[in-house]
């Protein structure tokens, strides 16, 4: 879906005087920093002959096309055509699309929708709170974003796909419990982490783990530990394509609010998350069809699939709304 914010790159990937090419969904985009260091995003296709602007050069705040030197400013307007003559006007159609950009918590987010102003970029509080320490990790799967989302919401696969990283858990569960709003789904993962749960009779009793989807492409697994100590795994998913094949880039953060300066915890948390993704990857990449069916009756569902069914209904509604907007 287009009406969403997606990570185009990490802040570290976009350096000064650099033109960075990326594909989000089917949109080819060029990223660069203007003279103030602000991240910008333009359509990566010159309207003249279709050259990639990312193959060009940056001049102050503008990008020069590598083919004929046309220059485009941060607002997408062509400001200079070398072969146009001294007095000739620049055609009004000599412009490229501009994408809204936000740079937050070490990532550059791009909004693909056509609404202006764009909706607020809603992020989990842990990403910007100073009490939380973040260790980044990433992966790229040959799988559709919708399948990746469902794999994270699906707690019933843990005993079979993650027998080592999850531990010795009972594959027969009642549930799981979940709550949902118009743009969030929160799953309680208590059947799989009984040793991490505080006793029911303690006043600070909290469920061990929750998985929250910030629709359509952000997920965070929160794990409560002793006292106020917490760990979390955050995933932001970006759809892309490679040689006509749908892929998903996973931008992850291993988060915690305790012992921030202990490197060994960084290493353990990082390795755990990478291992879990490696266990999931071959299974999710092999799912068919590649995109989750929007007709909920096309696959067989049981009680533990309720949160995935809710996600599909949310997705179907959002895509229908986009389609109606496009036809207006």
N, C-alpha and C positions, 0 to 999 in steps of 0.2 A: 504494500500500500504506500501511496505517496504522501499522504497527510501525516507525516511523522518526522521526527528528528532522528538522524542517523550519524554515527561517528564516521567521519571521512578519513581521519588520520589522528595519530597522537601529536601532541604539541611538539615533541622532540623531533618528529619526522619532518616537520615543516620549518626549515631554517630560512634565514634571510637570504634574499636574492635567489630563491629556489622556486621552480615551478613544479608542482607535484600533481601528477595525473592520478585520478581514481575513478572507479565506476561504482555507483550506488544504484542497485536495481539495473535499469537499462540507461541510466543517465551518466554520460561521460562528463566529468567535471575537472577543472584545473584549479588547484589551490595555490595561493601565494600570500605573502605578507606585504602590505603597503609600507610606505616610508615611516609610519608610526609603529609598525610591528603588528598591526591588526590583521588577522587572518581574513582572506577574501576567497570567494568561490564563484567562478564563472563557468558558463557552458564551454566545454573544451572543443569547440568547432567554430572556425572562422566562417561568417556568413558569405564570404566572397567565393572561395573554392573549397571550403570544407577542411582546411588544414587543421591539425591539432595545435591549439595555442600553447599547450604544454611543451611543445617542441620549439617554441620561440624563445624570446628573451624578455627580461623585465627591465623597464626603464622608469625609474622613480615609482610612480603609482600605477603605471600602465604596463600592459603586456603587448609585445609586438609579435605579430604573426610571422612564422618562419618563411612563408611563401612570398608574400608581397609587402611585408612590413607594415600592414595596417595595425594601428595601435588602439587598444581598448582600455578605458579607465575603469575604476572599481565599480562604477554604476553600469557597466556593460556598453557604454556608448563609444562609438568609434570617434576618436579625436584627431586622427591624422592618417591620410592616405598618400603615400609618397608619389604615386603615379597619377594623382588626380588633378594636378595642375595647381597653380598658386591661388586662383580665384574660384575654382569650381567648388560648389557646395558638397558636403558629405551627405550621401543618401540617408534618409531617415531609417531605412531598413538595415543600415550598417550598424548592427548592435547584436549583442549576445545576451542570453539570459543570465540574470544574477540570482544567486541562491542566498537566503539568509544564513548567517553563520553565528555561532556562539562558541567561545573557547572557555571550557570549564573543567576543572579537576584534571588537567593534563590531557584533555581530548578536544578535538575540533569537531563540532557538530554542525551538520548541514540539514536544512529543512527542504524537502522536495516538493511540498504542496504549493498550490497557487494562491492560497488565502493570504491576505495582507491586512494588518500585520500578522505574522505567524503566531501560532499558539505558544503558550509558555512552555519552555523546556523543563519538565518536572523530573528531578533526580532524587534518589534516596538521600536522606540527610547525612548519612555516613560519608558520602563522597566529598563534602565540603567542610565537615566539622573538624576542627583542629585536634580533637581528642582521638581521632582515628588515623591509623597508620596504614598506608596502602602499598602493596607489592603488585606491580603489573605483570600480566601474562597474556598470551594471545594464541589463537589457533585459527586455521582456515579449513573448513569442511566442504566437501562436495555434496552438500545437502541444502535443501530449501529451508529458509528461515523458519517457516511454520513448523517444520518437523523438529527443528532444534528447540524451539520454544516448548513444544509438547514434551520433548524428552526431559526437559528440566522440571516441568510440572508433574511428570509421571513418577511417583514414588514407588509404585509397585514393581518397577523393573530393577530396583536396587539389589535385591538378593541374587539376581541372575546375571546382571552385567557388572556389578561391583562387589563380588563376594569378598575380595581382599580389602579394598579401601573402605567399604562400609562395615565390614565385620560380620560375625555370625548372627544373622537376623532371621526372624520368622517370616517366610514368604507368604504366609496366610495372615492377612490383616483385615480388619473391619474398618472400612473407610477408604481414604483418609477424610478428615474433616476439612472443609474449606469455606471461605466466605468470599463474596464477590460484590463489586460495585460496577458502575458503567465502564470504568477504565482500570480496575485492579482485580486480581485474583490472589488470595492468600491461602496457601495450603499448610496445614499443620502436619509435620512429618514425624509425629511422636512415635508411631509404631516401630521405627527403625533405629531409634537412639534411646532406649530405656535407661541406659546407664548414665546418660547425661542429664536426665530430668531430676529436678529437685523434688524431694518427697512432698506428697500432696498435703501433709499436715504442716509444712513450713509456711510462714506468712509470706515469704517472697517466692512462692511456687510459680514457676513459669514453664511453659512447654519448651522442650529442648530446642526444636528447630522449626522454622517457618520458611516457606518459599513464596515470595511475592512477585507476581508479574505486574509491571507497570506497562500496560498495553501501549503499543504492540510489541516492543522489542527490548525491554529492560527487565532483568530478573535479579533478585537478590536472595540468597540463602542466609538466614540469620541463625546463629547458634548461641544460645545462652549457656554460660558456664558458671563457675562459682562466683558468688556475690554479684557484682555488677560487670564482671568481665564478659566480653562478647567477641565473637569472631563472625565474619561474614564473607561470603563470596558473591561478588557482583559481576554480572555478565551483560554487556550491551552487544546486540547483534545487528550486523549490517549486511543486507543482501547485495550480492554482486554476481557477475557472470564472467566466465572464462571459457573462450571458444564455444560459446552458445550453451554452456552448462551452468545451471544455477548453483551458486556457492554461497556460503555464509562466513563472514569474518567475525570471530568472537573476540571482543575486547574485554579482558577480565581484570578484576582487582581483588586480591586477597587482603582482607581488611581485619583489623583488630583494634581494640581500645585499651590495650594493656601492654606493658613491656615493649614499647615501641623501638627501643634501641638494641634489641637482642637479635643479632643477625641469624642465629641458628633457627629462630622461630620463622623468620622470613623464608629461609631455605626450605623448612619443613612444609610450611603452608603453601609455598609455590609448587613444590614437587607434588604435594597431594592433589592440588587442583589440576595440574598438567596431567597427572596419571589418571584422574577421573575422566577428563576429557578424552584421553587416549583410549580408555575403555569404552566410552560411549560412541566414539567416532565410527567404527566399522558398522555397528548396528544401525545407527541413524542414517549413514550414507546409503545403506542397502534398503531402506524403506521405500515401498512403492504404494501409490504413485508418489512422485517427488513432493508435490504440494499436498498438504492435508486436504481431504475431501470436504467441501463446504456443505454437502448433503450429509447430515449426520447419520442417515440411515444406510449409507453406503459401506460402513464398516460395523463390526460387532462391538458393542460396548458393554462393560460390566460396571459395578458400583465404584470401583477404584478409578474409573475413567471419567468420573463426573466433572472434574475440573477441566479436563481436556475438551469435553463436550461444550462446556461453558465458554472456553476460549474460542472454539470454532463458531459458536453463535455470535460472539463479539466480533470476530473477524468478518463473518458474512455480513453483518450489519454495517460495519465500517466500509467494506468494499462496495456495498450497495449505495451508501451515501456518497462515496467518491464518484461512482458511475453517474448518479443523478446530478452531481455538481458539474461533471464534464459535459453533460448534454444540455445544460442551461444556456 
